[in-house]
Amino acid sequence: MKKLIATVLAVLLVCSMATACAAPDAATTPATDSSAKKAACILGVGGLGDQSYNDLVYSGMKKAESDLGIAFDYAEPKQISEFELIMRDMASSGQYSVIICVGFDQVDPLTKVAPEFPDQQFALIDGTVDGPNIANYTCMEEEGSFLVGALAGLMKKNAAAYGVADNNTIGFIAAMEIPLLVKFDAGYQAGAKFVNPSINVLTDYVGGNNPFSDTTTAKEIALTQYSKGADIIYHAAGGSGLGVFQAAAEQNFKAIGVNSNQNVLDPDHIVASMLKRVDTAAFEIVKAACVDGNLAVGSTTVLGVKDDGVGYTLEGSNIKVSDEDVAIIEDLRAKIADGTLVIPTTLEEVDAFLAANAQ
């Protein structure tokens, strides 16, 4: 059982009662048993409840707690400016075998803090920072996005069978325009155009002060894309993506989820989800640091289709995808896994990829 404890930043930390953290500040109070293995996790801005990225990381931490017996604390920063102080607070406590930093926007603060604590192990999910005490974990999001893009392209190719408009227009909505999220777009466009060269992809970004938790703006963008003919829309916008699903339900179009299996949130409108197994990454980090003692600091682990680090799922959706189309997508998955298809990571590379792999 865990309880919420206020930090000096007024950020809520959850502290395991099993470790008897009775002091008012979980991030600065040393563990009572110095031999006890414990982990910490700093979630991305937006925190829990996004039913996607942060929730998935948290589920990996919970699995490590239940399967490995490793207690953990976590923080839910409300602003990017809080990352650095939380990292420093946790590291100075001396409690943790590893501090897991979640998200690309923790790169800069980790670059500053990690050298100050050379004996503290850190892990970064979705970014890279060079350092002898930092283990980096990244995913090949473009590969999973390629697969759901292929699905969208096939659905438009067989529009009548799937109840979508015969106009070859689909949409993509990301939280913000950064290289990490452009990888999603590039893979999605490449996959859709690989199976259906006539496809047109509308791309928009949530932006603003809360790009990963602004459901209102995401919904407005989705409705605008729908008005332009996009009735299959894929999002890579964290909690903001829930607004895309609201729009899909309101206007009865199809959506594609991201990170976790979001199909179950609205099985009648979400046809598939791109899986990004950051839960597996979190679990493996805790296991390596707290159980095996072999966390790969000073290196970067890249997870793709062949590692089951990314993929897709149709499970939980009420929208039936034909066996023929599933077979096509599975064949593409196999070709990505064996290296036959190397998916582009930028929009500039998409045309060259399509030309090199013309069918």
C-alpha positions as CSV (number, residue, x, y, z in Angstrom):
1,M,0.0,0.0,0.0
2,K,1.2,3.4,-0.8
3,K,0.5,6.9,0.5
4,L,1.0,10.4,-1.0
5,I,3.7,12.5,0.5
6,A,4.4,16.2,-0.4
7,T,7.8,17.1,-1.5
8,V,9.5,20.4,-1.1
9,L,8.2,21.2,-4.6
10,A,4.6,20.5,-3.7
11,V,4.9,17.5,-6.0
12,L,3.2,14.4,-4.8
13,L,5.4,11.4,-4.2
14,V,4.1,7.9,-3.4
15,C,6.1,6.2,-0.8
16,S,5.8,2.5,0.0
17,M,4.6,1.9,3.6
18,A,6.4,-1.4,3.5
19,T,9.7,0.6,3.7
20,A,8.4,2.5,6.7
21,C,8.9,6.0,5.2
22,A,7.3,7.9,7.9
23,A,9.2,11.2,7.3
24,P,7.3,14.0,5.5
25,D,9.6,14.0,2.5
26,A,10.1,10.6,0.7
27,A,12.7,12.0,-1.7
28,T,15.0,13.3,0.9
29,T,14.7,10.7,3.7
30,P,17.2,7.8,3.6
31,A,15.9,4.3,3.8
32,T,16.0,2.8,7.2
33,D,17.7,-0.3,5.9
34,S,20.6,0.6,3.7
35,S,20.8,-2.9,2.3
36,A,17.2,-2.8,1.0
37,K,16.8,-2.5,-2.8
38,K,14.5,0.2,-3.9
39,A,13.7,2.0,-7.1
40,A,12.3,5.5,-8.0
41,C,10.5,6.7,-11.0
42,I,9.9,10.3,-12.2
43,L,6.9,10.2,-14.6
44,G,6.4,12.6,-17.5
45,V,4.4,15.8,-17.1
46,G,0.7,14.9,-17.1
47,G,1.2,12.0,-14.7
48,L,-1.0,9.1,-14.1
49,G,-4.4,8.7,-15.7
50,D,-3.4,9.2,-19.3
51,Q,-4.3,5.6,-20.0
52,S,-1.2,5.5,-22.2
53,Y,2.5,6.3,-21.6
54,N,2.8,7.2,-17.9
55,D,0.2,4.6,-16.9
56,L,2.2,2.0,-18.8
57,V,5.5,2.8,-17.1
58,Y,3.7,2.7,-13.7
59,S,2.3,-0.8,-14.5
60,G,5.9,-2.0,-15.2
61,M,7.0,-0.6,-11.8
62,K,4.0,-2.3,-10.1
63,K,4.9,-5.6,-11.8
64,A,8.5,-5.3,-10.5
65,E,7.1,-4.7,-7.0
66,S,4.7,-7.7,-7.1
67,D,7.0,-10.1,-9.0
68,L,10.4,-9.1,-7.6
69,G,9.5,-7.6,-4.3
70,I,11.1,-4.3,-5.1
71,A,9.5,-1.3,-3.5
72,F,9.4,2.0,-5.3
73,D,8.5,5.7,-5.0
74,Y,7.3,7.8,-7.9
75,A,6.8,11.5,-8.6
76,E,4.3,13.2,-10.9
77,P,5.8,16.6,-11.8
78,K,3.3,19.1,-13.0
79,Q,5.9,21.2,-14.9
80,I,9.1,20.5,-16.7
81,S,10.9,23.0,-14.4
82,E,10.3,20.5,-11.5
83,F,12.3,17.6,-13.0
84,E,15.8,18.8,-11.9
85,L,14.9,19.4,-8.3
86,I,13.1,16.1,-8.0
87,M,16.0,14.3,-9.5
88,R,18.5,16.0,-7.1
89,D,16.2,15.4,-4.1
90,M,15.9,11.7,-4.9
91,A,19.6,11.2,-5.7
92,S,20.7,13.0,-2.5
93,S,18.6,10.7,-0.4
94,G,20.7,7.7,-1.1
95,Q,17.7,5.4,-1.0
96,Y,17.5,4.2,-4.6
97,S,19.3,1.5,-6.6
98,V,18.1,3.3,-9.7
99,I,16.1,6.4,-10.5
100,I,14.1,6.0,-13.7
101,C,13.5,9.2,-15.6
102,V,10.6,9.0,-18.1
103,G,10.4,11.0,-21.2
104,F,12.5,13.1,-23.6
105,D,11.9,16.3,-21.6
106,Q,14.0,14.9,-18.8
107,V,17.2,14.8,-21.0
108,D,18.4,18.3,-20.0
109,P,17.8,18.0,-16.3
110,L,19.4,14.6,-16.2
111,T,22.4,15.9,-18.1
112,K,22.9,18.4,-15.2
113,V,22.1,16.2,-12.2
114,A,23.7,12.8,-13.1
115,P,27.3,14.0,-12.9
116,E,26.6,15.5,-9.5
117,F,25.9,11.9,-8.2
118,P,28.4,9.6,-9.8
119,D,27.5,6.7,-7.5
120,Q,23.8,6.9,-8.3
121,Q,22.4,4.9,-11.1
122,F,19.9,6.5,-13.4
123,A,17.9,5.2,-16.3
124,L,16.2,7.3,-19.0
125,I,13.3,6.0,-21.0
126,D,12.8,7.7,-24.4
127,G,15.9,9.7,-24.6
128,T,19.7,9.4,-24.5
129,V,22.2,11.1,-22.2
130,D,25.9,10.1,-22.2
131,G,27.2,9.3,-18.8
132,P,28.8,6.4,-17.0
133,N,25.9,6.2,-14.5
134,I,23.0,6.4,-17.0
135,A,21.3,3.5,-18.8
136,N,19.3,4.7,-21.8
137,Y,16.3,2.9,-23.2
138,T,14.7,4.0,-26.5
139,C,12.1,2.5,-28.9
140,M,11.8,2.3,-32.6
141,E,8.4,3.9,-32.7
142,E,8.5,4.2,-36.4
143,E,8.2,0.4,-36.8
144,G,5.0,0.0,-34.8
145,S,3.6,3.1,-36.4
146,F,4.4,1.6,-39.8
147,L,2.2,-1.4,-39.0
148,V,-0.8,0.7,-37.9
149,G,-0.3,2.9,-40.9
150,A,-0.4,-0.1,-43.1
151,L,-3.7,-1.0,-41.4
152,A,-5.1,2.4,-42.1
153,G,-4.0,2.3,-45.7
154,L,-5.6,-1.1,-46.2
155,M,-8.9,0.0,-44.6
156,K,-9.0,2.9,-47.0
157,K,-8.2,0.6,-49.9
158,N,-11.2,-1.5,-48.9
159,A,-13.3,1.4,-47.7
160,A,-16.8,-0.1,-48.2
161,A,-15.9,-3.2,-46.2
162,Y,-14.7,-1.1,-43.3
163,G,-17.4,1.6,-43.4
164,V,-15.0,4.5,-44.1
165,A,-15.1,7.1,-46.8
166,D,-13.6,6.2,-50.1
167,N,-11.3,9.2,-50.2
168,N,-7.9,7.9,-49.2
169,T,-7.5,10.5,-46.4
170,I,-6.3,9.7,-42.9
171,G,-5.1,11.7,-40.0
172,F,-2.3,11.8,-37.5
173,I,-2.2,14.0,-34.3
174,A,0.9,14.4,-32.1
175,A,1.4,16.3,-28.9
176,M,4.2,18.4,-30.4
177,E,6.5,18.6,-33.3
178,I,9.7,17.1,-32.0
179,P,12.0,14.4,-33.6
180,L,10.6,11.7,-31.3
181,L,7.0,12.2,-32.4
182,V,8.0,12.8,-36.0
183,K,9.2,9.2,-36.0
184,F,5.6,8.1,-35.3
185,D,4.4,10.3,-38.2
186,A,7.1,9.0,-40.6
187,G,6.4,5.4,-39.9
188,Y,2.6,5.9,-40.1
189,Q,2.9,7.7,-43.5
190,A,5.3,5.1,-44.8
191,G,3.1,2.2,-43.8
192,A,-0.1,3.7,-45.2
193,K,1.5,4.7,-48.5
194,F,3.4,1.4,-48.8
195,V,0.1,-0.5,-49.1
196,N,-1.9,2.3,-50.6
197,P,0.1,4.9,-52.6
198,S,-2.9,7.1,-53.0
199,I,-3.1,7.9,-49.3
200,N,-3.0,11.5,-48.1
201,V,-2.1,12.0,-44.4
202,L,-3.2,15.1,-42.5
203,T,-0.8,15.9,-39.7
204,D,-1.4,18.3,-36.8
205,Y,0.1,19.0,-33.4
206,V,-1.6,19.8,-30.0
207,G,1.1,22.2,-28.9
208,G,0.4,24.7,-26.1
209,N,1.4,24.5,-22.5
210,N,0.1,21.0,-21.9
211,P,0.5,19.2,-25.2
212,F,0.2,15.7,-23.5
213,S,-2.8,16.5,-21.4
214,D,-5.0,18.8,-23.5
215,T,-8.0,16.7,-24.5
216,T,-10.0,19.8,-25.6
217,T,-7.5,20.9,-28.2
218,A,-6.9,17.3,-29.4
219,K,-10.6,16.8,-29.9
220,E,-10.9,20.1,-31.8
221,I,-8.0,19.0,-34.1
222,A,-9.6,15.6,-34.7
223,L,-12.9,17.1,-35.6
224,T,-11.2,19.5,-38.0
225,Q,-9.4,16.6,-39.6
226,Y,-12.6,14.7,-39.8
227,S,-14.3,17.6,-41.6
228,K,-11.5,17.4,-44.2
229,G,-12.2,13.8,-44.8
230,A,-9.9,11.9,-42.4
231,D,-12.1,9.2,-40.7
232,I,-9.2,7.1,-39.5
233,I,-7.0,9.1,-37.1
234,Y,-3.9,7.9,-35.2
235,H,-2.6,9.8,-32.2
236,A,0.7,10.1,-30.4
237,A,-0.3,12.6,-27.9
238,G,-0.4,10.9,-24.5
239,G,-3.4,11.9,-22.4
240,S,-4.4,14.4,-25.1
241,G,-5.3,11.5,-27.3
242,L,-8.4,10.8,-25.2
243,G,-9.8,13.9,-26.9
244,V,-9.3,12.1,-30.3
245,F,-11.3,9.2,-29.0
246,Q,-14.1,11.6,-27.8
247,A,-14.2,13.0,-31.3
248,A,-14.3,9.6,-32.9
249,A,-17.3,8.6,-30.7
250,E,-19.1,11.9,-31.4
251,Q,-18.7,11.7,-35.2
252,N,-18.5,7.9,-35.5
253,F,-15.1,7.6,-37.2
254,K,-12.2,5.3,-36.5
255,A,-9.2,5.9,-34.3
256,I,-5.9,4.2,-33.6
257,G,-4.5,4.3,-30.1
258,V,-0.9,4.3,-28.9
259,N,1.6,2.9,-26.3
260,S,-0.9,0.6,-24.4
261,N,-3.9,-1.3,-25.7
262,Q,-6.3,1.6,-25.9
263,N,-8.8,-0.4,-27.9
264,V,-10.7,-1.3,-24.8
265,L,-11.5,2.4,-24.1
266,D,-13.9,2.5,-27.0
267,P,-14.1,-0.9,-28.8
268,D,-16.6,0.4,-31.4
269,H,-14.3,3.2,-32.6
270,I,-10.7,2.3,-31.8
271,V,-9.7,-0.3,-34.4
272,A,-6.1,-0.9,-33.2
273,S,-3.3,0.4,-31.0
274,M,0.4,0.8,-31.6
275,L,2.1,-0.9,-28.7
276,K,5.2,0.7,-27.1
277,R,6.3,-1.6,-24.3
278,V,7.7,1.0,-21.9
279,D,6.2,-1.1,-19.2
280,T,8.6,-3.9,-20.1
281,A,11.5,-1.4,-20.2
282,A,10.6,-0.2,-16.6
283,F,10.4,-3.7,-15.3
284,E,13.7,-4.8,-16.9
285,I,15.4,-1.7,-15.5
286,V,14.3,-2.4,-12.0
287,K,15.3,-6.1,-12.4
288,A,18.7,-5.3,-13.7
289,A,19.4,-2.6,-11.1
290,C,17.9,-4.2,-8.0
291,V,18.0,-7.9,-8.6
292,D,20.7,-8.8,-11.1
293,G,23.0,-6.0,-10.4
294,N,23.9,-5.5,-14.1
295,L,22.1,-2.3,-15.2
296,A,23.7,-1.4,-18.6
297,V,24.9,2.1,-17.6
298,G,26.9,4.0,-20.1
299,S,24.9,2.5,-23.0
300,T,21.7,2.7,-25.0
301,T,19.2,-0.2,-25.4
302,V,17.0,0.2,-28.5
303,L,13.8,-1.9,-28.6
304,G,12.0,-2.6,-31.9
305,V,9.6,-5.1,-33.5
306,K,12.2,-7.9,-33.3
307,D,12.5,-7.4,-29.6
308,D,8.7,-7.1,-29.0
309,G,9.5,-3.6,-27.8
310,V,7.0,-2.1,-30.3
311,G,4.1,-3.7,-32.2
312,Y,0.4,-3.4,-32.6
313,T,-2.8,-5.1,-31.4
314,L,-6.3,-5.5,-32.6
315,E,-7.4,-7.2,-29.4
316,G,-10.3,-5.7,-27.6
317,S,-11.7,-3.9,-30.6
318,N,-15.1,-4.7,-32.0
319,I,-14.0,-3.5,-35.5
320,K,-13.3,-6.6,-37.5
321,V,-10.1,-6.6,-39.6
322,S,-10.2,-9.1,-42.4
323,D,-7.9,-12.1,-42.3
324,E,-6.4,-11.1,-45.6
325,D,-5.4,-7.7,-44.2
326,V,-4.1,-9.2,-41.0
327,A,-1.9,-11.5,-43.0
328,I,-0.5,-8.6,-45.0
329,I,0.3,-6.7,-41.8
330,E,1.9,-9.8,-40.2
331,D,4.1,-10.3,-43.3
332,L,5.2,-6.7,-43.0
333,R,5.9,-7.2,-39.3
334,A,8.1,-10.2,-40.2
335,K,10.0,-8.2,-42.8
336,I,10.7,-5.4,-40.3
337,A,11.9,-8.0,-37.7
338,D,14.3,-9.6,-40.1
339,G,15.6,-6.3,-41.5
340,T,14.2,-6.6,-44.9
341,L,12.3,-3.3,-44.3
342,V,14.1,-0.5,-42.6
343,I,11.5,2.0,-41.6
344,P,12.2,5.8,-42.1
345,T,12.4,8.0,-39.0
346,T,11.9,11.4,-40.7
347,L,9.3,12.6,-43.2
348,E,12.1,13.5,-45.6
349,E,13.1,9.8,-45.8
350,V,9.6,8.5,-46.6
351,D,9.6,9.0,-50.3
352,A,13.1,7.4,-50.7
353,F,11.9,4.5,-48.6
354,L,8.8,4.0,-50.8
355,A,10.9,4.3,-54.0
356,A,13.4,1.7,-52.7
357,N,10.7,-0.7,-51.7
358,A,8.2,-0.2,-54.6
359,Q,5.9,-3.2,-55.0
